[in-house]
Amino acid sequence: MRTHDHIPEFVVAYLQGEATAEQTLAASEWLKVAENLEVYRQLEKLNSLTADLQAMGKFDVRQAKQKVLKKYRNQKWLVIANWTQRIAAVLFIPVLLTGIWYYLQQNELRKNLTSLLVNQEIVTQPGTKTHLFLPDSTEVWLNASSSLRFPSVFAGDERRIKLDGEAYFKVFKNKSKPFIVETSHLEVEALGTAFNLSAYSGDSKISTTLEEGKVKIAGGANAKKVAYLDPGGQLNYFPENKDYETLQVKVEDVIAWKDGILIFNQTPFYEVVAKLGRWFNAEMHITDPSIANYRFTGTFTSESLEQVMELLTLTTPIDYSNTRKEKMPDNASYPKQIIRIWKK
């Protein structure tokens, strides 16, 4: 995982004393990184400076000048106009200089903040998954062999990220700034929503499953084509023939992977093999195409790959072979297991 200095929105909220309990937890985790803590200390200084500048910014120069003039107009004795203007000018010049300094400091502050805006990429290796918070406090579970790209701060009028792989999103609500996940073929847009998106570049379909809220899905064969999902709905898009299907599913089965459980329900065997390969970091090949579309139902929790394969041979018409794990020359790493599957 590559990390960079950045200013997530939940850190800004924490800095300003406006963080929710969820944002406070996310900020506490973020501050455990030494580099992030140093950035935060700099932000505290910038925040203090900004507060002072804002206080100066509230000073109404025109109103101040009018008060000075009024004060001298109300005197009982006569005062020459030029003398009044001189007094006003003497008082006005420091305010003008302060305004110029304030403007320059604000520009410098913007430059400092802009220099901290970077893009991040989170990558999970085969056989692993990770849990993280995005800069807007959106919660994400990233499945094995997946990558997620996002900016350190969501500037502009949308929150756009890029996914290759599978992820479950619990989107932080912000109606004025839509949350958009971009994949190789589709875009999924949500406001305050919990949904699962499986979009591995090598898979034959992209699958969006909605747990709560509402999502809009656009792209595919016709970029203008839009579909909406309600809770419990799933949309599968097939890039090869540019077709799609919608159906109702048991969402808890689809998202069980984030809790370490793989649930298959009448799942085509080629999908089962692909998921198991990513889950166990193994190369799995179906050598007999006749079993590719065999439908499998089953649940796996803490089983090893060997145990899973043995269970499959008992419940499905398949047999298999696999390579032995042998240590590499560095005596630390192992090559992937190669599993070959055929019909009995």
Backbone hydrogen bonds in HBPLUS format (Angstrom, degrees):
<---DONOR---> <-ACCEPTOR-->    atom                        ^
c    i                          cat <-CA-CA->   ^        H-A-AA   ^      H-
h    n   atom  resd res      DA  || num        DHA   H-A  angle D-A-AA Bond
n    s   type  num  typ     dist DA aas  dist angle  dist       angle   num
A0011-VAL N   A0008-PRO O   3.04 MM   3  5.34 136.2  2.24 103.7 115.6     1
A0012-VAL N   A0008-PRO O   3.22 MM   4  6.65 152.1  2.30 147.1 154.9     2
A0009-GLU N   A0135-PRO O   2.55 MM 126  5.02 121.0  1.89 114.1 132.6     3
A0013-ALA N   A0009-GLU O   2.99 MM   4  6.26 159.5  2.04 148.3 153.4     4
A0010-PHE N   A0135-PRO O   3.18 MM 125  6.28 132.3  2.42 147.0 159.6     5
A0014-TYR N   A0010-PHE O   3.07 MM   4  6.15 149.9  2.16 130.8 138.9     6
A0015-LEU N   A0011-VAL O   2.81 MM   4  6.02 155.1  1.87 148.7 155.6     7
A0016-GLN N   A0012-VAL O   3.02 MM   4  6.25 147.7  2.13 145.7 153.7     8
A0018-GLU N   A0013-ALA O   2.81 MM   5  4.98 157.5  1.86 159.4 155.0     9
A0017-GLY N   A0014-TYR O   3.17 MM   3  5.10 159.1  2.22 100.7 106.8    10
A0024-THR N   A0020-THR O   2.83 MM   4  6.04 154.7  1.89 152.0 159.2    11
A0025-LEU N   A0021-ALA O   3.07 MM   4  6.30 154.8  2.14 144.3 150.1    12
A0026-ALA N   A0022-GLU O   3.06 MM   4  6.34 158.6  2.11 145.5 151.4    13
A0027-ALA N   A0023-GLN O   2.83 MM   4  6.04 156.5  1.88 149.2 155.7    14
A0028-SER N   A0024-THR O   2.94 MM   4  6.12 154.5  2.01 145.5 152.2    15
A0029-GLU N   A0025-LEU O   3.14 MM   4  6.43 155.1  2.21 147.2 152.8    16
A0030-TRP N   A0026-ALA O   3.00 MM   4  6.22 155.2  2.06 145.5 152.9    17
A0031-LEU N   A0027-ALA O   2.90 MM   4  6.08 151.6  1.98 151.7 158.3    18
A0032-LYS N   A0029-GLU O   3.26 MM   3  5.46 155.3  2.33 102.7 110.1    19
A0033-VAL N   A0030-TRP O   3.39 MM   3  6.15 168.4  2.41 116.3 119.5    20
A0036-ASN N   A0033-VAL O   3.02 MM   3  5.27 116.2  2.44 103.7 119.3    21
A0037-LEU N   A0033-VAL O   2.98 MM   4  6.30 151.5  2.07 154.3 163.4    22
A0038-GLU N   A0034-ALA O   3.10 MM   4  6.43 151.1  2.18 148.5 155.3    23
A0039-VAL N   A0035-GLU O   3.11 MM   4  6.43 157.3  2.16 146.8 152.6    24
A0040-TYR N   A0036-ASN O   2.88 MM   4  6.14 153.5  1.95 147.3 155.1    25
A0041-ARG N   A0037-LEU O   3.03 MM   4  6.32 151.9  2.11 145.4 151.8    26
A0042-GLN N   A0038-GLU O   3.16 MM   4  6.49 152.3  2.24 145.0 152.0    27
A0043-LEU N   A0039-VAL O   2.89 MM   4  6.21 150.0  1.98 146.3 155.6    28
A0044-GLU N   A0040-TYR O   2.88 MM   4  6.22 145.2  2.00 147.4 156.7    29
A0045-LYS N   A0041-ARG O   3.27 MM   4  6.60 151.7  2.35 140.4 146.4    30
A0046-LEU N   A0042-GLN O   2.94 MM   4  6.30 160.0  1.98 149.5 155.4    31
A0047-ASN N   A0043-LEU O   2.67 MM   4  5.81 153.0  1.74 149.6 157.7    32
A0048-SER N   A0044-GLU O   2.99 MM   4  6.17 152.8  2.06 142.0 148.4    33
A0049-LEU N   A0045-LYS O   2.98 MM   4  6.25 159.7  2.02 148.7 154.3    34
A0050-THR N   A0046-LEU O   2.79 MM   4  5.98 157.3  1.84 147.4 154.2    35
A0051-ALA N   A0047-ASN O   2.97 MM   4  6.18 152.0  2.05 143.2 150.1    36
A0052-ASP N   A0048-SER O   3.17 MM   4  6.49 156.8  2.23 145.7 151.0    37
A0053-LEU N   A0049-LEU O   2.90 MM   4  6.19 157.9  1.95 150.6 157.5    38
A0054-GLN N   A0050-THR O   2.77 MM   4  5.98 154.1  1.83 150.5 157.6    39
A0055-ALA N   A0051-ALA O   3.02 MM   4  6.25 150.7  2.11 142.4 150.1    40
A0056-MET N   A0052-ASP O   3.03 MM   4  6.38 153.1  2.11 145.2 152.3    41
A0057-GLY N   A0053-LEU O   2.73 MM   4  5.98 146.5  1.84 142.7 153.8    42
A0058-LYS N   A0054-GLN O   3.06 MM   4  6.31 128.9  2.33 140.4 151.3    43
A0058-LYS N   A0055-ALA O   3.29 MM   3  5.33 140.6  2.46  94.6 104.9    44
A0059-PHE N   A0056-MET O   2.99 MM   3  5.39 157.9  2.04 111.0 118.2    45
A0064-ALA N   A0060-ASP O   2.98 MM   4  6.20 155.7  2.04 150.6 157.8    46
A0065-LYS N   A0061-VAL O   2.99 MM   4  6.28 156.6  2.05 151.3 157.2    47
A0066-GLN N   A0062-ARG O   3.03 MM   4  6.33 157.6  2.08 148.6 154.5    48
A0067-LYS N   A0063-GLN O   3.01 MM   4  6.29 151.6  2.09 147.6 154.8    49
A0068-VAL N   A0064-ALA O   3.12 MM   4  6.42 155.1  2.18 147.4 153.5    50
A0069-LEU N   A0065-LYS O   3.03 MM   4  6.34 163.9  2.06 153.2 156.9    51
A0070-LYS N   A0066-GLN O   2.87 MM   4  6.02 159.9  1.91 148.4 154.4    52
A0071-LYS N   A0067-LYS O   2.97 MM   4  6.09 154.4  2.04 145.5 151.8    53
A0072-TYR N   A0068-VAL O   3.35 MM   4  6.67 154.1  2.42 146.1 151.4    54
A0073-ARG N   A0069-LEU O   2.99 MM   4  6.24 141.2  2.14 144.7 156.4    55
A0074-ASN N   A0070-LYS O   3.10 MM   4  6.24 146.0  2.22 149.4 156.1    56
A0083-TRP N   A0080-ILE O   3.02 MM   3  5.39 124.2  2.35 106.5 120.1    57
A0084-THR N   A0080-ILE O   3.21 MM   4  6.65 152.8  2.29 150.8 158.5    58
A0085-GLN N   A0081-ALA O   2.98 MM   4  6.29 158.8  2.03 155.6 161.6    59
A0086-ARG N   A0082-ASN O   2.94 MM   4  6.18 142.5  2.08 139.9 150.3    60
A0087-ILE N   A0083-TRP O   3.05 MM   4  6.38 158.0  2.10 147.4 152.4    61
A0088-ALA N   A0084-THR O   2.95 MM   4  6.24 165.1  1.97 151.4 155.5    62
A0089-ALA N   A0085-GLN O   2.81 MM   4  5.96 150.0  1.90 140.5 149.3    63
A0090-VAL N   A0086-ARG O   2.87 MM   4  6.16 155.4  1.93 150.2 156.2    64
A0091-LEU N   A0087-ILE O   3.11 MM   4  6.43 153.6  2.18 149.3 155.9    65
A0092-PHE N   A0088-ALA O   2.80 MM   4  5.88 139.7  1.96 141.6 154.3    66
A0093-ILE N   A0089-ALA O   2.94 MM   4  5.97 155.9  2.00 154.7 156.4    67
A0096-LEU N   A0092-PHE O   2.87 MM   4  6.14 153.2  1.94 154.5 163.2    68
A0097-LEU N   A0093-ILE O   2.89 MM   4  6.16 161.8  1.93 157.1 161.5    69
A0098-THR N   A0094-PRO O   2.86 MM   4  6.05 152.2  1.94 143.3 151.4    70
A0099-GLY N   A0095-VAL O   2.93 MM   4  6.18 150.5  2.02 143.8 151.7    71
A0100-ILE N   A0096-LEU O   2.98 MM   4  6.33 153.0  2.05 148.5 155.5    72
A0101-TRP N   A0097-LEU O   2.87 MM   4  6.14 164.0  1.90 150.7 155.2    73
A0102-TYR N   A0098-THR O   2.79 MM   4  5.97 154.1  1.86 146.2 154.1    74
A0103-TYR N   A0099-GLY O   2.97 MM   4  6.18 155.3  2.03 144.2 150.1    75
A0104-LEU N   A0100-ILE O   2.99 MM   4  6.30 163.1  2.02 154.3 158.1    76
A0105-GLN N   A0101-TRP O   2.87 MM   4  6.06 158.8  1.92 150.3 156.5    77
A0106-GLN N   A0102-TYR O   2.94 MM   4  6.11 153.4  2.01 146.7 153.8    78
A0107-ASN N   A0103-TYR O   3.09 MM   4  6.36 156.2  2.14 147.0 152.9    79
A0108-GLU N   A0104-LEU O   2.97 MM   4  6.24 155.6  2.03 145.8 152.8    80
A0109-LEU N   A0105-GLN O   2.81 MM   4  6.02 150.1  1.90 145.3 154.2    81
A0110-ARG N   A0106-GLN O   2.92 MM   4  6.20 155.4  1.98 147.4 153.3    82
A0111-LYS N   A0107-ASN O   3.02 MM   4  6.32 154.1  2.09 144.9 151.8    83
A0112-ASN N   A0108-GLU O   2.95 MM   4  6.25 156.9  2.01 147.6 153.6    84
A0113-LEU N   A0109-LEU O   2.99 MM   4  6.25 160.4  2.03 152.6 157.3    85
A0114-THR N   A0110-ARG O   2.83 MM   4  5.99 159.9  1.87 150.1 156.3    86
A0115-SER N   A0111-LYS O   2.94 MM   4  6.10 150.4  2.03 146.8 154.1    87
A0116-LEU N   A0113-LEU O   3.05 MM   3  5.30 144.4  2.18 102.3 112.9    88
A0117-LEU N   A0114-THR O   3.07 MM   3  5.29 159.0  2.11 107.4 114.1    89
A0152-SER N   A0118-VAL O   2.75 MM  34  5.48 141.7  1.89 163.4 176.2    90
A0120-GLN N   A0150-PHE O   2.80 MM  30  5.47 167.2  1.81 159.8 164.0    91
A0150-PHE N   A0120-GLN O   3.04 MM  30  5.47 154.5  2.11 143.4 150.9    92
A0122-ILE N   A0148-LEU O   2.85 MM  26  5.19 161.3  1.88 151.4 155.3    93
A0148-LEU N   A0122-ILE O   2.86 MM  26  5.19 150.8  1.94 146.0 155.6    94
A0124-THR N   A0146-SER O   2.87 MM  22  5.39 166.0  1.89 158.9 163.2    95
A0128-THR N   A0125-GLN O   3.08 MM   3  5.60 143.9  2.22 144.3 141.2    96
A0127-GLY N   A0278-ARG O   2.76 MM 151  5.88 133.8  1.97 165.5 175.4    97
A0130-THR N   A0142-LEU O   2.96 MM  12  5.23 155.7  2.02 143.9 151.8    98
A0142-LEU N   A0130-THR O   2.77 MM  12  5.23 165.6  1.79 158.2 162.9    99
A0132-LEU N   A0140-VAL O   2.88 MM   8  5.33 163.7  1.91 155.4 160.6   100
A0140-VAL N   A0132-LEU O   2.84 MM   8  5.33 164.9  1.87 166.7 163.4   101
A0134-LEU N   A0138-THR O   2.82 MM   4  5.19 164.1  1.84 153.6 158.6   102
A0137-SER N   A0134-LEU O   2.88 MM   3  5.29 160.8  1.92 128.2 129.4   103
A0139-GLU N   A0170-LYS O   3.04 MM  31  5.02 154.9  2.11 143.8 139.9   104
A0170-LYS N   A0139-GLU O   2.84 MM  31  5.02 160.8  1.88 155.0 156.5   105
A0141-TRP N   A0168-TYR O   2.99 MM  27  5.16 156.5  2.04 145.9 152.9   106
A0168-TYR N   A0141-TRP O   2.92 MM  27  5.16 155.6  1.98 145.5 153.6   107
A0143-ASN N   A0166-GLU O   2.92 MM  23  5.35 167.2  1.94 149.8 152.9   108
A0147-SER N   A0164-ASP O   2.83 MM  17  5.30 152.3  1.90 144.6 154.0   109
A0164-ASP N   A0147-SER O   3.01 MM  17  5.30 162.1  2.04 155.7 157.2   110
A0149-ARG N   A0162-LYS O   2.85 MM  13  5.04 163.4  1.88 147.6 153.2   111
A0162-LYS N   A0149-ARG O   2.90 MM  13  5.04 160.2  1.94 145.3 151.0   112
A0159-ARG N   A0178-PRO O   2.73 MM  19  5.96 162.4  1.76 170.7 167.5   113
A0180-ILE N   A0159-ARG O   2.73 MM  21  5.96 170.5  1.74 158.7 159.9   114
A0161-ILE N   A0180-ILE O   2.96 MM  19  6.38 157.0  2.01 165.5 173.1   115
A0182-GLU N   A0161-ILE O   2.84 MM  21  6.06 165.7  1.86 150.9 155.8   116
A0163-LEU N   A0182-GLU O   2.94 MM  19  6.18 161.9  1.97 160.3 164.1   117
A0165-GLY N   A0199-ALA O   3.14 MM  34  4.87 148.5  2.25  98.8 101.0   118
A0199-ALA N   A0165-GLY O   2.58 MM  34  4.87 171.2  1.59 145.2 147.0   119
A0167-ALA N   A0197-LEU O   2.95 MM  30  5.54 154.1  2.02 147.5 155.3   120
A0197-LEU N   A0167-ALA O   2.88 MM  30  5.54 165.8  1.90 164.5 169.4   121
A0169-PHE N   A0195-PHE O   2.81 MM  26  5.46 168.9  1.82 170.2 170.4   122
A0195-PHE N   A0169-PHE O   2.98 MM  26  5.46 147.8  2.09 145.7 155.7   123
A0171-VAL N   A0193-THR O   2.75 MM  22  5.18 158.5  1.79 169.3 162.2   124
A0177-LYS N   A0174-ASN O   2.99 MM   3  5.51 161.3  2.03 117.5 123.6   125
A0179-PHE N   A0190-ALA O   2.80 MM  11  5.16 163.4  1.82 172.6 172.4   126
A0190-ALA N   A0179-PHE O   2.76 MM  11  5.16 159.3  1.80 153.3 160.6   127
A0181-VAL N   A0188-VAL O   2.83 MM   7  5.17 165.0  1.85 150.2 154.0   128
A0188-VAL N   A0181-VAL O   2.93 MM   7  5.17 162.1  1.97 146.5 151.5   129
A0183-THR N   A0186-LEU O   2.85 MM   3  5.31 160.5  1.89 175.5 175.4   130
A0220-GLY N   A0185-HIS O   3.21 MM  35  5.68 150.2  2.30 162.3 155.5   131
A0187-GLU N   A0218-ALA O   2.87 MM  31  5.31 155.2  1.93 158.8 162.3   132
A0218-ALA N   A0187-GLU O   2.93 MM  31  5.31 163.5  1.96 154.1 159.5   133
A0189-GLU N   A0216-LYS O   2.75 MM  27  5.05 170.7  1.76 155.4 158.7   134
A0216-LYS N   A0189-GLU O   2.87 MM  27  5.05 158.1  1.92 143.8 151.2   135
A0194-ALA N   A0212-GLU O   3.17 MM  18  5.23 162.4  2.21 131.1 135.2   136
A0211-GLU N   A0194-ALA O   2.86 MM  17  5.40 155.0  1.92 148.0 153.6   137
A0212-GLU N   A0194-ALA O   3.19 MM  18  5.23 159.1  2.23 140.3 142.7   138
A0196-ASN N   A0209-THR O   2.77 MM  13  5.06 164.2  1.79 154.2 159.5   139
A0209-THR N   A0196-ASN O   2.84 MM  13  5.06 167.1  1.86 150.8 154.8   140
A0198-SER N   A0207-SER O   2.84 MM   9  5.10 168.3  1.86 153.5 157.5   141
A0207-SER N   A0198-SER O   2.91 MM   9  5.10 155.0  1.98 146.7 151.9   142
A0203-ASP N   A0200-TYR O   3.10 MM   3  5.42 159.3  2.15 112.5 119.0   143
A0206-ILE N   A0237-TYR O   2.79 MM  31  5.10 153.8  1.86 145.4 154.4   144
A0237-TYR N   A0206-ILE O   2.82 MM  31  5.10 164.8  1.84 149.1 154.0   145
A0208-THR N   A0235-LEU O   2.92 MM  27  5.26 165.4  1.94 150.8 155.1   146
A0235-LEU N   A0208-THR O   2.87 MM  27  5.26 154.5  1.93 149.5 157.0   147
A0210-LEU N   A0233-GLY O   3.00 MM  23  5.69 167.2  2.02 168.2 172.4   148
A0232-GLY N   A0210-LEU O   2.85 MM  22  5.71 168.1  1.87 154.0 153.7   149
A0229-LEU N   A0215-VAL O   3.18 MM  14  5.60 155.4  2.24 147.4 152.6   150
A0217-ILE N   A0227-ALA O   2.76 MM  10  5.14 169.5  1.77 159.9 163.0   151
A0227-ALA N   A0217-ILE O   2.87 MM  10  5.14 155.5  1.93 145.7 154.0   152
A0225-LYS N   A0222-ASN O   2.86 MM   3  5.35 157.9  1.91 117.8 125.2   153
A0233-GLY N   A0230-ASP O   2.93 MM   3  5.58 146.2  2.05 149.2 152.9   154
A0249-VAL N   A0232-GLY O   2.97 MM  17  5.74 163.5  2.00 163.1 168.6   155
A0234-GLN N   A0247-LEU O   2.81 MM  13  5.40 143.2  1.95 162.3 172.0   156
A0247-LEU N   A0234-GLN O   2.97 MM  13  5.40 151.9  2.05 148.9 157.7   157
A0236-ASN N   A0245-GLU O   2.86 MM   9  5.31 163.9  1.89 158.8 164.1   158
A0245-GLU N   A0236-ASN O   2.88 MM   9  5.31 148.2  1.98 145.3 155.7   159
A0238-PHE N   A0243-ASP O   2.75 MM   5  5.33 174.6  1.76 168.2 167.8   160
A0242-LYS N   A0238-PHE O   2.76 MM   4  5.43 118.0  2.14 147.9 165.7   161
A0243-ASP N   A0238-PHE O   3.33 MM   5  5.33 141.2  2.49 136.8 138.4   162
A0253-ASP N   A0250-LYS O   3.01 MM   3  5.66 142.4  2.15 117.4 127.2   163
A0254-VAL N   A0251-VAL O   2.93 MM   3  5.10 116.4  2.35 101.4 117.5   164
A0255-ILE N   A0251-VAL O   3.05 MM   4  6.34 156.4  2.10 161.8 168.2   165
A0258-LYS N   A0255-ILE O   3.26 MM   3  6.16 154.9  2.33 122.4 125.8   166
A0259-ASP N   A0256-ALA O   2.91 MM   3  5.46 154.5  1.98 116.8 124.9   167
A0261-ILE N   A0256-ALA O   3.22 MM   5  5.25 156.1  2.28 128.3 127.8   168
A0260-GLY N   A0257-TRP O   2.97 MM   3  5.01 159.3  2.02 111.5 112.3   169
A0262-LEU N   A0300-PHE O   2.90 MM  38  5.14 169.9  1.91 156.6 159.7   170
A0300-PHE N   A0262-LEU O   2.84 MM  38  5.14 160.4  1.88 150.0 156.7   171
A0264-PHE N   A0298-GLY O   2.80 MM  34  5.21 170.8  1.80 169.6 171.4   172
A0298-GLY N   A0264-PHE O   2.96 MM  34  5.21 153.3  2.03 129.8 135.4   173
A0267-THR N   A0296-PHE O   2.93 MM  29  5.17 153.9  1.99 147.9 139.2   174
A0296-PHE N   A0267-THR O   2.87 MM  29  5.17 164.1  1.90 134.3 138.1   175
A0271-GLU N   A0268-PRO O   2.98 MM   3  5.51 134.2  2.19 111.5 123.3   176
A0272-VAL N   A0268-PRO O   3.17 MM   4  6.56 154.5  2.24 147.8 155.6   177
A0269-PHE N   A0294-TYR O   2.73 MM  25  5.22 125.2  2.03 140.7 158.1   178
A0273-VAL N   A0269-PHE O   2.94 MM   4  6.16 163.9  1.96 153.8 156.5   179
A0270-TYR N   A0292-ALA O   2.91 MM  22  4.95 140.1  2.07 158.0 145.7   180
A0274-ALA N   A0270-TYR O   3.16 MM   4  6.25 155.3  2.22 134.1 140.6   181
A0275-LYS N   A0271-GLU O   3.01 MM   4  6.21 164.1  2.03 153.0 156.4   182
A0276-LEU N   A0272-VAL O   2.94 MM   4  6.14 160.5  1.98 152.0 157.9   183
A0277-GLY N   A0273-VAL O   2.93 MM   4  6.05 153.0  2.01 146.2 153.5   184
A0278-ARG N   A0274-ALA O   3.19 MM   4  6.49 156.9  2.24 146.1 150.9   185
A0279-TRP N   A0275-LYS O   2.88 MM   4  5.97 155.5  1.94 146.5 154.5   186
A0280-PHE N   A0276-LEU O   2.92 MM   4  5.98 157.9  1.96 150.6 154.0   187
A0281-ASN N   A0277-GLY O   2.92 MM   4  5.49 109.8  2.43 131.9 145.8   188
A0282-ALA N   A0277-GLY O   2.90 MM   5  4.69 159.0  1.95 133.7 140.5   189
A0283-GLU N   A0337-GLN O   2.82 MM  54  6.08 157.9  1.87 169.9 174.5   190
A0339-ILE N   A0283-GLU O   2.68 MM  56  6.04 165.7  1.70 163.5 168.7   191
A0285-HIS N   A0339-ILE O   2.80 MM  54  6.17 160.9  1.84 162.5 168.5   192
A0341-ILE N   A0285-HIS O   2.81 MM  56  6.09 156.8  1.87 166.8 171.3   193
A0287-THR N   A0341-ILE O   2.75 MM  54  5.77 157.8  1.80 159.1 166.5   194
A0291-ILE N   A0288-ASP O   3.20 MM   3  6.26 175.6  2.21 133.2 134.0   195
A0292-ALA N   A0289-PRO O   3.11 MM   3  5.20 163.0  2.14 108.7 114.1   196
A0294-TYR N   A0291-ILE O   3.15 MM   3  5.12 164.4  2.18 105.8 110.0   197
A0308-VAL N   A0304-SER O   2.95 MM   4  6.21 158.1  1.99 151.1 157.4   198
A0309-MET N   A0305-LEU O   2.93 MM   4  6.17 164.9  1.96 155.2 158.5   199
A0310-GLU N   A0306-GLU O   3.02 MM   4  6.23 155.1  2.08 145.7 152.5   200
A0311-LEU N   A0307-GLN O   2.96 MM   4  6.19 154.9  2.02 147.1 153.9   201
A0312-LEU N   A0308-VAL O   2.93 MM   4  6.22 150.3  2.02 147.9 156.5   202
A0313-THR N   A0309-MET O   3.05 MM   4  6.34 149.1  2.15 144.8 152.2   203
A0314-LEU N   A0310-GLU O   3.26 MM   4  6.53 135.0  2.48 137.5 148.6   204
A0314-LEU N   A0311-LEU O   3.16 MM   3  5.16 132.0  2.40  94.4 107.3   205
A0315-THR N   A0311-LEU O   3.10 MM   4  6.33 136.1  2.30 143.4 154.9   206
A0316-THR N   A0312-LEU O   2.85 MM   4  5.53 136.6  2.04 149.0 154.5   207
A0344-LYS N   A0317-PRO O   3.04 MM  27  5.53 165.5  2.06 123.6 126.9   208
A0319-ASP N   A0342-TRP O   2.90 MM  23  5.57 152.7  1.97 155.4 160.3   209
A0342-TRP N   A0319-ASP O   3.00 MM  23  5.57 164.0  2.03 151.6 154.9   210
A0321-SER N   A0340-ARG O   2.96 MM  19  5.35 141.5  2.11 142.6 153.6   211
A0340-ARG N   A0321-SER O   2.94 MM  19  5.35 161.5  1.98 149.7 155.8   212
A0323-THR N   A0338-ILE O   3.26 MM  15  5.54 136.0  2.46 129.8 142.1   213
A0328-MET N   A0333-SER O   2.98 MM   5  5.68 158.2  2.02 175.7 170.3   214
A0331-ASN N   A0328-MET O   2.78 MM   3  5.42 160.6  1.82 126.3 131.3   215
